């Protein structure tokens, strides 16, 4: 079975994450728009309205659903629709990374968000240790960003602060590179599994195309590891830009 889902459905999955705690924050809305742009999803007015209504309806159902099944049922339906279209699809690890980004953008990774993301990983066949590694990467990135926030307002001479700034920014760079490698490993797995199918799909450019899309859209959370934007994942507030930029 193909493991990719369409980019449009990826946006719908991210909407499920936004709605699962019953509150849709402005930070989540902004990050969803950034990820949509980074994935080059055609965010028409009609699609934006659909997603907005989708989020509102799911959030309302969540607030009335003590068992937490409303969002999960909708999510399972979306995840059941797979695609082999490289240009318009997204790999499981890439999707999970962006789910974690949305979950953490408001500063809280809630239990309901965690349950939903772990369920998605199970459905899409992503190993538990891989998801745990992603969670640890984002947690480390947030800690480094908080450190940078403190350093930015320090009253000490910059010459004293600069080594600590450089160290924190270097940590963020290593996290970005590790995250990109982890996501790209999913592409390798897809190519390997392709050989086991009776009627393989022509994927002569699969690795190059998918690898470039990862470079363009693998977004990290928080401020310094801030945003999926068209063309690159931009580490906005720290000024460390283009770490995942397509070469």
Beta strands, then each sheet from edge to edge (+ up, - down):
strand 1: 5-6
strand 2: 89-90
strand 3: 227-229
strand 4: 232-234
sheet 1: 1+ 2-
sheet 2: 3+ 4-
end
